Amino acid sequence: MIHNASNCKDLVQCAFSLNEFEVEVFNRLTEAGAKRADDLADIMGKDRSTVYRALQKLMTCGMCFRETKSIERGGYYHVYRAIGRDELKHKLERCVDDWYERMQQVLAKFGEHGDIGPAQ
């Protein structure tokens, strides 16, 4: 099972260009539910700005989203929520399918120019 988890983690990192910490933030957010960046930083024992940057990257990838909550006395704050595992799997399937299609196109053109890349 650990080997399988490692392969899934590798696929997520590759598909969305994430580092290990960003994947760790996603996993913690999945476990913890909706959290503010500073609360998640406390849970992880990391600086809030470091966790915030990871959350921004996860939002860009569509792996989490931000909700705005109002404060009764005025103002607001944001909480972050991870997408579900099924939705993540669907996104990964699309990434793999898109990659496969691009590679098929490259293979179809393979050798048309007489070389396989710039000379070293």
N, CA, C and O atoms as CSV, one atom per row, in Angstrom:
chain,resi,resn,atom,element,x,y,z
A,1,MET,N,N,0.816,-1.198,0.000
A,1,MET,CA,C,0.000,0.000,0.000
A,1,MET,C,C,0.860,1.263,0.000
A,1,MET,O,O,0.510,2.239,-0.663
A,2,ILE,N,N,1.958,1.263,0.718
A,2,ILE,CA,C,2.839,2.418,0.754
A,2,ILE,C,C,3.386,2.700,-0.639
A,2,ILE,O,O,3.482,3.857,-1.048
A,3,HIS,N,N,3.747,1.638,-1.373
A,3,HIS,CA,C,4.259,1.814,-2.730
A,3,HIS,C,C,3.217,2.498,-3.610
A,3,HIS,O,O,3.552,3.392,-4.386
A,4,ASN,N,N,1.963,2.084,-3.494
A,4,ASN,CA,C,0.866,2.681,-4.255
A,4,ASN,C,C,0.697,4.155,-3.900
A,4,ASN,O,O,0.511,4.986,-4.789
A,5,ALA,N,N,0.759,4.487,-2.618
A,5,ALA,CA,C,0.629,5.878,-2.191
A,5,ALA,C,C,1.754,6.714,-2.771
A,5,ALA,O,O,1.537,7.853,-3.187
A,6,SER,N,N,2.949,6.156,-2.801
A,6,SER,CA,C,4.091,6.866,-3.363
A,6,SER,C,C,3.864,7.144,-4.843
A,6,SER,O,O,4.155,8.245,-5.310
A,7,ASN,N,N,3.355,6.175,-5.585
A,7,ASN,CA,C,3.092,6.372,-7.003
A,7,ASN,C,C,2.040,7.451,-7.228
A,7,ASN,O,O,2.175,8.261,-8.145
A,8,CYS,N,N,0.998,7.471,-6.408
A,8,CYS,CA,C,-0.041,8.487,-6.529
A,8,CYS,C,C,0.531,9.865,-6.221
A,8,CYS,O,O,0.250,10.836,-6.924
A,9,LYS,N,N,1.328,9.941,-5.175
A,9,LYS,CA,C,1.964,11.213,-4.819
A,9,LYS,C,C,2.854,11.699,-5.962
A,9,LYS,O,O,2.837,12.881,-6.303
A,10,ASP,N,N,3.629,10.790,-6.552
A,10,ASP,CA,C,4.491,11.151,-7.670
A,10,ASP,C,C,3.673,11.659,-8.852
A,10,ASP,O,O,4.048,12.634,-9.502
A,11,LEU,N,N,2.555,10.994,-9.124
A,11,LEU,CA,C,1.693,11.403,-10.232
A,11,LEU,C,C,1.124,12.794,-9.984
A,11,LEU,O,O,1.103,13.623,-10.894
A,12,VAL,N,N,0.663,13.058,-8.765
A,12,VAL,CA,C,0.128,14.381,-8.423
A,12,VAL,C,C,1.212,15.436,-8.577
A,12,VAL,O,O,0.974,16.498,-9.152
A,13,GLN,N,N,2.404,15.146,-8.061
A,13,GLN,CA,C,3.500,16.108,-8.165
A,13,GLN,C,C,3.832,16.396,-9.625
A,13,GLN,O,O,4.006,17.553,-10.006
A,14,CYS,N,N,3.917,15.371,-10.426
A,14,CYS,CA,C,4.270,15.532,-11.836
A,14,CYS,C,C,3.162,16.252,-12.613
A,14,CYS,O,O,3.437,17.187,-13.366
A,15,ALA,N,N,1.937,15.825,-12.433
A,15,ALA,CA,C,0.815,16.371,-13.199
A,15,ALA,C,C,0.592,17.850,-12.930
A,15,ALA,O,O,0.232,18.599,-13.839
A,16,PHE,N,N,0.804,18.280,-11.684
A,16,PHE,CA,C,0.506,19.666,-11.315
A,16,PHE,C,C,1.747,20.480,-10.979
A,16,PHE,O,O,1.634,21.611,-10.506
A,17,SER,N,N,2.933,19.918,-11.218
A,17,SER,CA,C,4.207,20.594,-10.923
A,17,SER,C,C,4.276,21.057,-9.470
A,17,SER,O,O,4.603,22.210,-9.190
A,18,LEU,N,N,3.968,20.157,-8.562
A,18,LEU,CA,C,3.982,20.467,-7.137
A,18,LEU,C,C,5.230,19.884,-6.485
A,18,LEU,O,O,5.796,18.899,-6.959
A,19,ASN,N,N,5.645,20.511,-5.391
A,19,ASN,CA,C,6.733,19.934,-4.606
A,19,ASN,C,C,6.133,19.114,-3.465
A,19,ASN,O,O,4.915,19.081,-3.287
A,20,GLU,N,N,6.990,18.458,-2.705
A,20,GLU,CA,C,6.504,17.580,-1.636
A,20,GLU,C,C,5.722,18.342,-0.576
A,20,GLU,O,O,4.720,17.843,-0.063
A,21,PHE,N,N,6.174,19.551,-0.245
A,21,PHE,CA,C,5.479,20.327,0.781
A,21,PHE,C,C,4.071,20.690,0.332
A,21,PHE,O,O,3.140,20.634,1.136
A,22,GLU,N,N,3.892,21.060,-0.925
A,22,GLU,CA,C,2.567,21.416,-1.433
A,22,GLU,C,C,1.624,20.215,-1.378
A,22,GLU,O,O,0.442,20.367,-1.071
A,23,VAL,N,N,2.139,19.034,-1.670
A,23,VAL,CA,C,1.330,17.817,-1.555
A,23,VAL,C,C,0.988,17.557,-0.089
A,23,VAL,O,O,-0.122,17.133,0.230
A,24,GLU,N,N,1.951,17.814,0.799
A,24,GLU,CA,C,1.699,17.645,2.231
A,24,GLU,C,C,0.608,18.610,2.707
A,24,GLU,O,O,-0.246,18.230,3.507
A,25,VAL,N,N,0.632,19.849,2.222
A,25,VAL,CA,C,-0.410,20.818,2.580
A,25,VAL,C,C,-1.768,20.315,2.099
A,25,VAL,O,O,-2.752,20.399,2.834
A,26,PHE,N,N,-1.832,19.796,0.879
A,26,PHE,CA,C,-3.093,19.256,0.372
A,26,PHE,C,C,-3.595,18.128,1.277
A,26,PHE,O,O,-4.768,18.099,1.648
A,27,ASN,N,N,-2.704,17.206,1.627
A,27,ASN,CA,C,-3.103,16.080,2.476
A,27,ASN,C,C,-3.590,16.554,3.843
A,27,ASN,O,O,-4.594,16.053,4.350
A,28,ARG,N,N,-2.897,17.502,4.433
A,28,ARG,CA,C,-3.317,18.022,5.746
A,28,ARG,C,C,-4.653,18.733,5.637
A,28,ARG,O,O,-5.504,18.594,6.516
A,29,LEU,N,N,-4.848,19.495,4.567
A,29,LEU,CA,C,-6.114,20.197,4.363
A,29,LEU,C,C,-7.246,19.193,4.162
A,29,LEU,O,O,-8.363,19.416,4.629
A,30,THR,N,N,-6.970,18.106,3.480
A,30,THR,CA,C,-7.962,17.053,3.288
A,30,THR,C,C,-8.370,16.456,4.633
A,30,THR,O,O,-9.552,16.231,4.891
A,31,GLU,N,N,-7.381,16.204,5.483
A,31,GLU,CA,C,-7.646,15.619,6.802
A,31,GLU,C,C,-8.367,16.599,7.728
A,31,GLU,O,O,-9.273,16.210,8.465
A,32,ALA,N,N,-7.966,17.859,7.688
A,32,ALA,CA,C,-8.434,18.848,8.655
A,32,ALA,C,C,-9.765,19.495,8.274
A,32,ALA,O,O,-10.438,20.059,9.137
A,33,GLY,N,N,-10.151,19.426,7.018
A,33,GLY,CA,C,-11.356,20.129,6.573
A,33,GLY,C,C,-11.031,21.589,6.294
A,33,GLY,O,O,-9.864,21.954,6.158
A,34,ALA,N,N,-12.046,22.409,6.209
A,34,ALA,CA,C,-11.851,23.833,5.898
A,34,ALA,C,C,-11.042,24.503,7.010
A,34,ALA,O,O,-11.383,24.407,8.188
A,35,LYS,N,N,-9.968,25.180,6.613
A,35,LYS,CA,C,-9.098,25.838,7.589
A,35,LYS,C,C,-8.593,27.162,7.049
A,35,LYS,O,O,-8.456,27.349,5.840
A,36,ARG,N,N,-8.320,28.076,7.967
A,36,ARG,CA,C,-7.625,29.313,7.621
A,36,ARG,C,C,-6.154,28.975,7.423
A,36,ARG,O,O,-5.659,27.988,7.967
A,37,ALA,N,N,-5.465,29.788,6.650
A,37,ALA,CA,C,-4.043,29.542,6.395
A,37,ALA,C,C,-3.248,29.535,7.690
A,37,ALA,O,O,-2.366,28.694,7.865
A,38,ASP,N,N,-3.541,30.456,8.600
A,38,ASP,CA,C,-2.775,30.508,9.847
A,38,ASP,C,C,-3.061,29.302,10.742
A,38,ASP,O,O,-2.165,28.823,11.437
A,39,ASP,N,N,-4.305,28.806,10.731
A,39,ASP,CA,C,-4.629,27.604,11.511
A,39,ASP,C,C,-3.905,26.376,10.943
A,39,ASP,O,O,-3.382,25.550,11.691
A,40,LEU,N,N,-3.886,26.273,9.625
A,40,LEU,CA,C,-3.190,25.167,8.981
A,40,LEU,C,C,-1.684,25.251,9.248
A,40,LEU,O,O,-1.025,24.232,9.455
A,41,ALA,N,N,-1.156,26.459,9.241
A,41,ALA,CA,C,0.270,26.655,9.541
A,41,ALA,C,C,0.583,26.185,10.958
A,41,ALA,O,O,1.612,25.549,11.187
A,42,ASP,N,N,-0.300,26.495,11.912
A,42,ASP,CA,C,-0.103,26.041,13.293
A,42,ASP,C,C,-0.123,24.518,13.383
A,42,ASP,O,O,0.706,23.920,14.069
A,43,ILE,N,N,-1.076,23.893,12.685
A,43,ILE,CA,C,-1.193,22.439,12.682
A,43,ILE,C,C,0.088,21.802,12.138
A,43,ILE,O,O,0.558,20.787,12.653
A,44,MET,N,N,0.642,22.414,11.090
A,44,MET,CA,C,1.808,21.846,10.420
A,44,MET,C,C,3.129,22.298,11.043
A,44,MET,O,O,4.189,21.763,10.719
A,45,GLY,N,N,3.060,23.276,11.927
A,45,GLY,CA,C,4.290,23.796,12.526
A,45,GLY,C,C,5.145,24.559,11.531
A,45,GLY,O,O,6.373,24.517,11.604
A,46,LYS,N,N,4.508,25.254,10.607
A,46,LYS,CA,C,5.205,26.009,9.562
A,46,LYS,C,C,4.790,27.471,9.617
A,46,LYS,O,O,3.799,27.829,10.253
A,47,ASP,N,N,5.565,28.307,8.940
A,47,ASP,CA,C,5.252,29.726,8.838
A,47,ASP,C,C,3.995,29.928,7.998
A,47,ASP,O,O,3.794,29.237,7.000
A,48,ARG,N,N,3.151,30.874,8.402
A,48,ARG,CA,C,1.895,31.120,7.698
A,48,ARG,C,C,2.129,31.477,6.228
A,48,ARG,O,O,1.391,31.015,5.357
A,49,SER,N,N,3.134,32.282,5.950
A,49,SER,CA,C,3.374,32.702,4.563
A,49,SER,C,C,3.789,31.518,3.687
A,49,SER,O,O,3.452,31.476,2.504
A,50,THR,N,N,4.511,30.567,4.254
A,50,THR,CA,C,4.919,29.369,3.514
A,50,THR,C,C,3.692,28.530,3.160
A,50,THR,O,O,3.554,28.062,2.030
A,51,VAL,N,N,2.810,28.348,4.132
A,51,VAL,CA,C,1.580,27.584,3.895
A,51,VAL,C,C,0.679,28.337,2.926
A,51,VAL,O,O,0.053,27.724,2.061
A,52,TYR,N,N,0.606,29.660,3.059
A,52,TYR,CA,C,-0.221,30.471,2.164
A,52,TYR,C,C,0.240,30.316,0.716
A,52,TYR,O,O,-0.593,30.171,-0.179
A,53,ARG,N,N,1.546,30.344,0.470
A,53,ARG,CA,C,2.062,30.180,-0.899
A,53,ARG,C,C,1.685,28.802,-1.455
A,53,ARG,O,O,1.317,28.679,-2.623
A,54,ALA,N,N,1.780,27.776,-0.617
A,54,ALA,CA,C,1.389,26.434,-1.055
A,54,ALA,C,C,-0.106,26.392,-1.385
A,54,ALA,O,O,-0.506,25.777,-2.374
A,55,LEU,N,N,-0.923,27.037,-0.569
A,55,LEU,CA,C,-2.368,27.078,-0.822
A,55,LEU,C,C,-2.668,27.807,-2.130
A,55,LEU,O,O,-3.552,27.396,-2.881
A,56,GLN,N,N,-1.941,28.882,-2.402
A,56,GLN,CA,C,-2.133,29.620,-3.657
A,56,GLN,C,C,-1.829,28.709,-4.849
A,56,GLN,O,O,-2.561,28.712,-5.838
A,57,LYS,N,N,-0.752,27.935,-4.752
A,57,LYS,CA,C,-0.396,27.014,-5.834
A,57,LYS,C,C,-1.470,25.940,-5.993
A,57,LYS,O,O,-1.842,25.591,-7.113
A,58,LEU,N,N,-1.965,25.418,-4.876
A,58,LEU,CA,C,-3.022,24.405,-4.929
A,58,LEU,C,C,-4.305,24.960,-5.537
A,58,LEU,O,O,-5.009,24.253,-6.257
A,59,MET,N,N,-4.609,26.221,-5.250
A,59,MET,CA,C,-5.793,26.842,-5.864
A,59,MET,C,C,-5.593,26.983,-7.375
A,59,MET,O,O,-6.518,26.736,-8.149
A,60,THR,N,N,-4.406,27.373,-7.789
A,60,THR,CA,C,-4.103,27.510,-9.209
A,60,THR,C,C,-4.284,26.180,-9.930
A,60,THR,O,O,-4.749,26.141,-11.069
A,61,CYS,N,N,-3.915,25.099,-9.265
A,61,CYS,CA,C,-4.047,23.751,-9.842
A,61,CYS,C,C,-5.473,23.210,-9.757
A,61,CYS,O,O,-5.788,22.184,-10.360
A,62,GLY,N,N,-6.331,23.898,-9.013
A,62,GLY,CA,C,-7.698,23.426,-8.835
A,62,GLY,C,C,-7.821,22.339,-7.786
A,62,GLY,O,O,-8.825,21.628,-7.746
A,63,MET,N,N,-6.805,22.199,-6.928
A,63,MET,CA,C,-6.838,21.155,-5.901
A,63,MET,C,C,-7.446,21.636,-4.593
A,63,MET,O,O,-7.751,20.828,-3.717
A,64,CYS,N,N,-7.624,22.928,-4.456
A,64,CYS,CA,C,-8.338,23.466,-3.304
A,64,CYS,C,C,-9.003,24.761,-3.726
A,64,CYS,O,O,-8.697,25.310,-4.784
A,65,PHE,N,N,-9.900,25.240,-2.910
A,65,PHE,CA,C,-10.558,26.508,-3.194
A,65,PHE,C,C,-10.704,27.297,-1.904
A,65,PHE,O,O,-10.605,26.758,-0.802
A,66,ARG,N,N,-10.939,28.572,-2.073
A,66,ARG,CA,C,-11.019,29.490,-0.946
A,66,ARG,C,C,-12.449,29.991,-0.808
A,66,ARG,O,O,-13.099,30.347,-1.791
A,67,GLU,N,N,-12.921,30.011,0.424
A,67,GLU,CA,C,-14.242,30.551,0.731
A,67,GLU,C,C,-14.047,31.785,1.603
A,67,GLU,O,O,-13.200,31.796,2.496
A,68,THR,N,N,-14.834,32.820,1.340
A,68,THR,CA,C,-14.784,34.032,2.145
A,68,THR,C,C,-15.880,33.974,3.195
A,68,THR,O,O,-17.048,33.750,2.877
A,69,LYS,N,N,-15.500,34.175,4.431
A,69,LYS,CA,C,-16.440,34.162,5.560
A,69,LYS,C,C,-16.506,35.570,6.155
A,69,LYS,O,O,-15.485,36.244,6.290
A,70,SER,N,N,-17.707,36.001,6.506
A,70,SER,CA,C,-17.899,37.316,7.111
A,70,SER,C,C,-17.765,37.245,8.624
A,70,SER,O,O,-18.114,36.245,9.251
A,71,ILE,N,N,-17.261,38.311,9.185
A,71,ILE,CA,C,-17.176,38.458,10.631
A,71,ILE,C,C,-18.317,39.389,11.041
A,71,ILE,O,O,-18.504,40.445,10.439
A,72,GLU,N,N,-19.082,38.996,12.072
A,72,GLU,CA,C,-20.270,39.764,12.480
A,72,GLU,C,C,-19.958,41.235,12.754
A,72,GLU,O,O,-20.746,42.111,12.399
A,73,ARG,N,N,-18.834,41.505,13.373
A,73,ARG,CA,C,-18.488,42.884,13.736
A,73,ARG,C,C,-17.872,43.644,12.573
A,73,ARG,O,O,-17.433,44.783,12.730
A,74,GLY,N,N,-17.841,43.018,11.414
A,74,GLY,CA,C,-17.266,43.655,10.231
A,74,GLY,C,C,-15.989,42.943,9.818
A,74,GLY,O,O,-15.268,42.400,10.656
A,75,GLY,N,N,-15.720,42.950,8.541
A,75,GLY,CA,C,-14.538,42.296,8.017
A,75,GLY,C,C,-14.838,40.898,7.512
A,75,GLY,O,O,-15.987,40.458,7.472
A,76,TYR,N,N,-13.793,40.230,7.138
A,76,TYR,CA,C,-13.941,38.880,6.591
A,76,TYR,C,C,-12.631,38.124,6.758
A,76,TYR,O,O,-11.602,38.699,7.111
A,77,TYR,N,N,-12.691,36.838,6.500
A,77,TYR,CA,C,-11.500,35.999,6.478
A,77,TYR,C,C,-11.732,34.888,5.462
A,77,TYR,O,O,-12.856,34.659,5.016
A,78,HIS,N,N,-10.650,34.205,5.104
A,78,HIS,CA,C,-10.727,33.133,4.109
A,78,HIS,C,C,-10.453,31.784,4.766
A,78,HIS,O,O,-9.588,31.658,5.634
A,79,VAL,N,N,-11.201,30.795,4.334
A,79,VAL,CA,C,-10.900,29.415,4.690
A,79,VAL,C,C,-10.649,28.658,3.393
A,79,VAL,O,O,-11.215,28.974,2.347
A,80,TYR,N,N,-9.801,27.670,3.486
A,80,TYR,CA,C,-9.416,26.868,2.330
A,80,TYR,C,C,-9.944,25.454,2.519
A,80,TYR,O,O,-9.945,24.909,3.622
A,81,ARG,N,N,-10.394,24.876,1.405
A,81,ARG,CA,C,-10.952,23.531,1.444
A,81,ARG,C,C,-10.377,22.745,0.264
A,81,ARG,O,O,-10.363,23.236,-0.864
A,82,ALA,N,N,-9.907,21.535,0.523
A,82,ALA,CA,C,-9.380,20.661,-0.527
A,82,ALA,C,C,-10.536,20.055,-1.314
A,82,ALA,O,O,-11.621,19.834,-0.777
A,83,ILE,N,N,-10.289,19.793,-2.578
A,83,ILE,CA,C,-11.287,19.069,-3.369
A,83,ILE,C,C,-11.295,17.622,-2.896
A,83,ILE,O,O,-10.352,17.177,-2.241
A,84,GLY,N,N,-12.338,16.896,-3.219
A,84,GLY,CA,C,-12.443,15.497,-2.823
A,84,GLY,C,C,-11.501,14.615,-3.622
A,84,GLY,O,O,-11.044,14.984,-4.703
A,85,ARG,N,N,-11.223,13.454,-3.074
A,85,ARG,CA,C,-10.306,12.509,-3.739
A,85,ARG,C,C,-10.840,12.074,-5.106
A,85,ARG,O,O,-10.061,11.883,-6.040
A,86,ASP,N,N,-12.163,11.917,-5.233
A,86,ASP,CA,C,-12.730,11.521,-6.526
A,86,ASP,C,C,-12.525,12.615,-7.571
A,86,ASP,O,O,-12.206,12.329,-8.725
A,87,GLU,N,N,-12.710,13.865,-7.160
A,87,GLU,CA,C,-12.499,14.977,-8.089
A,87,GLU,C,C,-11.028,15.068,-8.482
A,87,GLU,O,O,-10.704,15.325,-9.642
A,88,LEU,N,N,-10.138,14.856,-7.511
A,88,LEU,CA,C,-8.708,14.867,-7.815
A,88,LEU,C,C,-8.367,13.752,-8.803
A,88,LEU,O,O,-7.610,13.965,-9.750
A,89,LYS,N,N,-8.922,12.581,-8.582
A,89,LYS,CA,C,-8.674,11.458,-9.498
A,89,LYS,C,C,-9.139,11.805,-10.909
A,89,LYS,O,O,-8.454,11.494,-11.883
A,90,HIS,N,N,-10.292,12.443,-11.022
A,90,HIS,CA,C,-10.818,12.843,-12.330
A,90,HIS,C,C,-9.876,13.846,-13.004
A,90,HIS,O,O,-9.606,13.735,-14.200
A,91,LYS,N,N,-9.376,14.824,-12.243
A,91,LYS,CA,C,-8.432,15.798,-12.795
A,91,LYS,C,C,-7.153,15.109,-13.273
A,91,LYS,O,O,-6.616,15.444,-14.329
A,92,LEU,N,N,-6.674,14.151,-12.492
A,92,LEU,CA,C,-5.470,13.419,-12.876
A,92,LEU,C,C,-5.705,12.599,-14.137
A,92,LEU,O,O,-4.833,12.526,-15.002
A,93,GLU,N,N,-6.871,11.988,-14.245
A,93,GLU,CA,C,-7.194,11.217,-15.451
A,93,GLU,C,C,-7.174,12.116,-16.684
A,93,GLU,O,O,-6.676,11.717,-17.736
A,94,ARG,N,N,-7.714,13.330,-16.555
A,94,ARG,CA,C,-7.687,14.282,-17.676
A,94,ARG,C,C,-6.257,14.667,-18.027
A,94,ARG,O,O,-5.907,14.745,-19.205
A,95,CYS,N,N,-5.420,14.911,-17.007
A,95,CYS,CA,C,-4.019,15.252,-17.263
A,95,CYS,C,C,-3.305,14.134,-18.005
A,95,CYS,O,O,-2.578,14.385,-18.966
A,96,VAL,N,N,-3.511,12.899,-17.558
A,96,VAL,CA,C,-2.857,11.750,-18.191
A,96,VAL,C,C,-3.361,11.589,-19.622
A,96,VAL,O,O,-2.569,11.337,-20.530
A,97,ASP,N,N,-4.664,11.731,-19.832
A,97,ASP,CA,C,-5.225,11.622,-21.178
A,97,ASP,C,C,-4.667,12.713,-22.097
A,97,ASP,O,O,-4.314,12.434,-23.243
A,98,ASP,N,N,-4.587,13.954,-21.601
A,98,ASP,CA,C,-4.036,15.057,-22.394
A,98,ASP,C,C,-2.574,14.801,-22.742
A,98,ASP,O,O,-2.148,15.022,-23.876
A,99,TRP,N,N,-1.806,14.328,-21.751
A,99,TRP,CA,C,-0.396,14.022,-21.991
A,99,TRP,C,C,-0.251,12.928,-23.036
A,99,TRP,O,O,0.574,13.028,-23.944
A,100,TYR,N,N,-1.056,11.887,-22.901
A,100,TYR,CA,C,-0.992,10.769,-23.842
A,100,TYR,C,C,-1.304,11.244,-25.270
A,100,TYR,O,O,-0.639,10.843,-26.225
A,101,GLU,N,N,-2.300,12.084,-25.395
A,101,GLU,CA,C,-2.666,12.604,-26.725
A,101,GLU,C,C,-1.525,13.428,-27.315
A,101,GLU,O,O,-1.222,13.303,-28.502
A,102,ARG,N,N,-0.892,14.267,-26.498
A,102,ARG,CA,C,0.244,15.061,-26.982
A,102,ARG,C,C,1.400,14.155,-27.404
A,102,ARG,O,O,2.042,14.407,-28.423
A,103,MET,N,N,1.667,13.111,-26.634
A,103,MET,CA,C,2.754,12.191,-26.977
A,103,MET,C,C,2.433,11.433,-28.254
A,103,MET,O,O,3.337,11.166,-29.046
A,104,GLN,N,N,1.181,11.081,-28.478
A,104,GLN,CA,C,0.783,10.415,-29.715
A,104,GLN,C,C,1.032,11.334,-30.906
A,104,GLN,O,O,1.475,10.879,-31.961
A,105,GLN,N,N,0.748,12.623,-30.743
A,105,GLN,CA,C,0.990,13.593,-31.819
A,105,GLN,C,C,2.483,13.721,-32.104
A,105,GLN,O,O,2.894,13.802,-33.261
A,106,VAL,N,N,3.287,13.737,-31.054
A,106,VAL,CA,C,4.738,13.816,-31.227
A,106,VAL,C,C,5.242,12.575,-31.954
A,106,VAL,O,O,6.052,12.677,-32.875
A,107,LEU,N,N,4.766,11.403,-31.540
A,107,LEU,CA,C,5.185,10.162,-32.184
A,107,LEU,C,C,4.779,10.110,-33.656
A,107,LEU,O,O,5.506,9.569,-34.489
A,108,ALA,N,N,3.622,10.672,-33.967
A,108,ALA,CA,C,3.162,10.679,-35.355
A,108,ALA,C,C,4.094,11.502,-36.236
A,108,ALA,O,O,4.236,11.221,-37.426
A,109,LYS,N,N,4.725,12.508,-35.660
A,109,LYS,CA,C,5.651,13.369,-36.403
A,109,LYS,C,C,7.104,12.930,-36.257
A,109,LYS,O,O,8.009,13.554,-36.811
A,110,PHE,N,N,7.318,11.856,-35.511
A,110,PHE,CA,C,8.676,11.398,-35.211
A,110,PHE,C,C,9.466,11.138,-36.488
A,110,PHE,O,O,9.010,10.426,-37.383
A,111,GLY,N,N,10.627,11.713,-36.555
A,111,GLY,CA,C,11.517,11.477,-37.690
A,111,GLY,C,C,11.242,12.323,-38.913
A,111,GLY,O,O,11.960,12.200,-39.905
A,112,GLU,N,N,10.218,13.189,-38.885
A,112,GLU,CA,C,9.911,14.016,-40.063
A,112,GLU,C,C,11.064,14.976,-40.397
A,112,GLU,O,O,11.267,15.322,-41.561
A,113,HIS,N,N,11.795,15.391,-39.404
A,113,HIS,CA,C,12.854,16.370,-39.638
A,113,HIS,C,C,14.234,15.731,-39.730
A,113,HIS,O,O,15.235,16.436,-39.852
A,114,GLY,N,N,14.298,14.416,-39.673
A,114,GLY,CA,C,15.567,13.710,-39.852
A,114,GLY,C,C,16.427,13.658,-38.602
A,114,GLY,O,O,17.499,13.053,-38.633
A,115,ASP,N,N,16.003,14.263,-37.509
A,115,ASP,CA,C,16.776,14.183,-36.281
A,115,ASP,C,C,15.821,14.133,-35.098
A,115,ASP,O,O,14.607,14.259,-35.262
A,116,ILE,N,N,16.373,13.951,-33.915
A,116,ILE,CA,C,15.521,13.864,-32.730
A,116,ILE,C,C,15.783,15.014,-31.771
A,116,ILE,O,O,15.363,14.949,-30.616
A,117,GLY,N,N,16.451,16.043,-32.205
A,117,GLY,CA,C,16.676,17.186,-31.328
A,117,GLY,C,C,17.982,17.858,-31.666
A,117,GLY,O,O,18.714,17.417,-32.552
A,118,PRO,N,N,18.268,18.933,-30.953
A,118,PRO,CA,C,19.512,19.671,-31.220
A,118,PRO,C,C,20.736,18.812,-30.913
A,118,PRO,O,O,20.724,17.990,-29.997
A,119,ALA,N,N,21.778,19.017,-31.688
A,119,ALA,CA,C,23.033,18.295,-31.461
A,119,ALA,C,C,23.633,18.731,-30.140
A,119,ALA,O,O,23.578,19.906,-29.777
A,120,GLN,N,N,24.201,17.783,-29.431
A,120,GLN,CA,C,24.813,18.065,-28.129
A,120,GLN,C,C,26.267,18.437,-28.316
A,120,GLN,O,O,26.964,18.711,-27.339
